[in-house]
Amino acid sequence: MTKEANVVWRGDGKSGQGEITTQSKALSAVPYGFTSRFEQGKGTNPEELIAAAHAGCFSMALAFRLAEAGFQPRELRTKAAVSMDKEGSGFTIKESRLTLEASVPEIDEQKFKDLAAEAKANCPVSKLLNAKIILDAQLVK
C-alpha cells in the first residue's frame, strides 16, 4: 500500500513558498515556507505533519492493541511534539514526544502502560523515525 503527497516549491529556501497536497486531498495546496517552519508564519511545515502522522499512527496502533486485549477505549487523546535542532550546517529531528490521555474502562495501569509501549514501538511511523521516541501515557477516567 502506497500513500502519496505532492509538493510544489517556488523560489529559494528563505523567501520561497511551497504548497503541499495529499493523495486524499485532506490537504490541498496547503501553503508552507520559511516563516511557517522556523518562525510563526501561516501555513504548515514538515515537522508539524510528521507530528500529526505520528500521533495518528500511534493512537490507531494503541486502539488495535487494546481491542486485541479485550478493551474498548472511550477516547485516546494523543499529542506529538517533534523537535528539530540545528546540527552542523543543517537541522535534524532528534525526538518525537508522545503525550497520551486515555480513557479505557476496566484496564489496570500496568496493562495499559504495556500496551501503550507496544504501540509506541510498533506503529509504522515510530519505526520510520530515526529519532528518540518518548511516551508519557496517562490513564484518565
N, C-alpha and C positions, 0 to 999 in steps of 0.2 A: 504494500500500500504506500503510495507516494502522495505527499501533500506539497503544494507549491505556493510561493509568494513571489511577486514581481515588484521590482523597484526601478524607477526612473530617476536618475540624478542629473541635475543640470548645474554646471559651474564647478568652482573649486571647493575644497573641503570646508573653508570657513564661511564664505559668502554664498555658496551654492545652496540649492534646495532640492529635496527629493520627495517622492511620493511612493507609498507602499500600498499594494493591492494584494489581497489574499485570494486564493482559489475560490473560496466560498463567497467572496465579496463582503464578508463581515467587515473587512477593511477595504475601502475603495478609494484609491487616490488620497490616502491619509498623509498629510504633509509631515516631513521631518527635516531637520537640518542642525547646524551647529548649535543654535540657541536652544532648541528643544533637547539636545543631547548633553550639552555642557553648561547651560545656564537655565533660565526659567522661561524659555520661549514656548509658543504654542506649537502643538503637534506632538508626535510620539518620538520614540527613539528605540534603537535595537535592544538596549538593556531593559527597558520597560516591557517590550514584547517578550523577551526571554523570561522576565519575572512572571508575566501573565501565563506564559506557556508552562512554566514550572509549577506555579500554584494550581493551575487547572489539571495538569497531569498527575500531580501528587494527590489531589483531592479525589480524582476518579480512581486512582490506584488504591487509595485507602478505602473508598466505598466498596470496591470489589473485594478487598481483603476482609472487611467487616462482614459483608454478606456471606462469603465463603465460611466464615467462622460462626455464622448464625446470628449476627447482629444487624439491626436495621438502624442506620443513623438517622436522626431527625434533621441534623444540619451540621455541615462541615464548613467552617469559615477559615480560609487559608490566605495568608498574606505572604508574598515572596518579595524579598528585598535583595536585589542584585547590586553588588558594589563593584565599581570599576575604578582601578587605581592606575596611576602613572607608573610606567615601568620602562626605563631606558628612554628611547625616543618615541615610544607609543604608550598604549594602555593595555591593561589586561583585566579580565574578570576573575577574581580570586575566590569569591564567595557568593553563595546564594543562601539566604537565611529564610527558612520557612517558619511562620508562626501560625499555629493552628488552634482554634477553639472549636471543640466538637461536642455535640450533644448526641450521646449514644446511650439509649436505655439499656439497663441490665448488664453493662460491661464493667468489669473491675479495672482498676487503674493500671495494673501490670499488663493485663491482656491488651488494653488499649495502647499502652506505650509500645509493646512488642509489635503489634500490627502497624502502628504508625511508623516505626523504624523500618519494618519490611517494605512498606510503601515508599518511604524516602529512598531506600537503597535500590529499589527495583522499578520505579517509574521510568519510562524511556527517556524523559528529559533529564532526570538525575544521571542516568547512565551516559548521556551525551555530554554533559557539562564536565569540563576538566577544571573543576573548582571544588573548594571545600563546601560541603553542604551541611548546614546546621539546622536542627529541628527543635523548636520549642513547642511541644504539644501539651495542651491543657484540656482536660475533660471538664465540661461545664454542664450544669443541669438546666 
